[in-house]
């Protein structure tokens, strides 16, 4: 009987697709294996087998599976259940989840290969670009479009390729590309005819006239233990050449004589060195009490919140809980909001757990992530995975505990593309599939989590004592509006802040300056006419980056050089409006030329090593002043920071979002928590133009409870979380007038179903990104209402919209539980 497979493709398609199995491979395949399948015209994709059956589809012609890639499943049954939940809850497809979940090295893709036509004769003169492509192909007749684009530096290369295709100067063929290649190492062994003791002894005599070759052979025998009684050791070619000091020519001489053979052995990219581990640090009385309460709460409830002030030693409690889970034979997932944090916590966990710890995040090379995934499928998988939000997709055999550190952080929420999941919420569902427990830890819980903990849905444990009884920092507010009026500011700095920085530097202490905007200036303006350079693709002004002397759009990456004169009035005086981290760095270097200054923002941390270097230099006191965006607020531990400067609290508070107040409190409290850690009380200078704003007083007194009570009352009144669930419906189109019409029609259809729960349509803060206009509709659903029904209704309205001929070009997507 013919067998068929239903597969999930890495495409945003709402269903699985059926393919027939070649008869010779029917026995080899299981759900969770990867297969290569044709889809569309000449395209091949790696698909995941969802199910195997004997039912031939009747509504379309069945294509055949091209190749099976795995001898055993790379996706476990619980992961399928998890993927389905993610797709249903976040209103996307399993194809979207697949794209986000698997490292790209596990997804073979079809890539266009261009082939040179040797019989081509030009009838007319080729353009310079066309000639350049043919010159590149002359050396290597087959090249991928990606390679040609890099080599030629031609921006829109597809037009050139198409022109050459039309002239039949080149052909195109689709070729499967395997992006993950196992790492191999060249190793050396004796060729079979010479691999006996008698033959080796005779070789010693034969090689007397080639002393270098003889020395190399002797070194091989020493390294491999050939003459000994123990099993032969494998010898790497590089190690042999290094240890013997021989040249490749000498080595090749022995290969040519048939004495040595070279073979390739697969080696992992993961560092496998054994690490010496240390005993667990004992917990102090407060930590021990909190630890015992957490254990007690997790016996009754599946989720527990550990609300501990900054510097209270939450990480130590986590380490003890991890050790207990491992002793029970369980695996642990430890989630962090930022890659920056993994570099610090890795060292602490490695000291205790050594090679039982695996690290997984996007700054790792893709091949390394593939190997971690494959290791997790074996019995030798890591006991602890430390990683950022994408770690929830890894396979686990027996997950027992998930720790979500700094659970309030909005970086746990994936913004684009789909699935727009929240790793904290998804982790709670993942844990329930394994019967595992979840510990959420933070000094400033999100209002929803705190509400769930205080109403009994989650357990709650509070830790209000800082480690070694260090006092919380002194927070001094400074009214910069008044100081600016009296002309008593030096750039963005009050005299008080500059005085504190100077004192800290004199005492060889460190300083952190926080400004939640990167770049040199958020906006450039013509002094004469007020013209502001805007992005051609998005409705935003361009940010000036002085180091590269360019204006950049932080939404689509569009860049232009800084204009020499204003295109509107030809005035030549361009002035900066506002200030970012790059401007702060420039100003601080002028005011304190002796200080060693570093900056930590998205521009300076593009690579994994850049993060690690900035943090380790600051830890080792090679940097005196660290300037950063919200990256510096996230749970980093530095021993010698005595002063923290919050340069402008108002940029956080004045944001059109119902969470702005909560976020501003969290950011300021977290940044303040970096001051005065091990040996003395720190000082925080909080600069603001709204000195009387109630949040300033709440931050100074660290009065989290008051902030929450005020916010809960407001949110209940205006139907926001935790009392209501939000779904943002986004509509996009290139045509603004058509989009306006579509949004109005869709909002009316939604109101017919949801009534007054629908708000909008309205423009989001940025109403055009990458040439697409955007409209936003908000749906507010009571927290006790059945969400499945709400999601079905949303999908039904979307289908009705797309059935209307006028709206075929409409793009609709959803953000469930937006941040």
Secondary structure, 3 states (H helix, E strand, C coil): CCCEEEEECCCCCCCCEEEECCHHHHHHCCCCCEEEEECCCCCEEEEEEEEEECCCCCCCCCCEEEEECCCCCCCCHHHHHHHHHHHHHCCCCHHHHHHHHCCHHHCCEEEEEEEECCCCCCCCCCCHHHHHHHHHHHHCCEEEHHHHHHHHCCCCHHHHHHHHHHCCCEEEEEEEECCCCCCEEEEEEECHHHCCHHHHHHHHHHHHHCHHHHHHHHHHHHHHCCCCCCCCCCEEHHHHHHHHCCCHHHHHHHHHCCCEEEEEEECCCCCCCCCCCCCCCCCCHHHHHHHHHHHHHHHHCCEEEEEECCCCCHHHHHHHHHHHHHHCCCEEEEECCCHHHHHHHHHHHHHHHHHHEEEECCCCCHHHHHHHHHHHCCCCCCCEEEECHHHHHCCCCCEEEEEEECCCCHHHECCCCCCCCEHHHHHHHHHHHHCCEEEEEECCCCHHHHHHHHCCCCEEEEECCCHHHCCCCEEEEEEHHHHHHCCCEECCEEHHHHHHHHHHHHCCCEEEEECCCCCCECEEEECCCCCECECCCCCCECEEECCCCEEECCCCCCEEECCCCCCCCCCCCEEEECCCHHHHHHHHHHHCCCCCEEEECCCCCCCHHHHHHHHHHHHCCCCCEEEECHHHHCCCCCCCEEEEEECCCHHHHCCCCCCHHHHHHHHHHHHHCCCCCCCCCCEEEEEECCCCCHHHHHHHCCCHHHHHHHHHHHHHHCCCCCCEEEEEEEEEECCHHHHHHHHHHHHHHHHHHHHHHEEEEECCCCCEECCEEEEEEEEEEECCCCHHHHHHHHHHHHHHHHHCHHHCCCEEEEEECCC
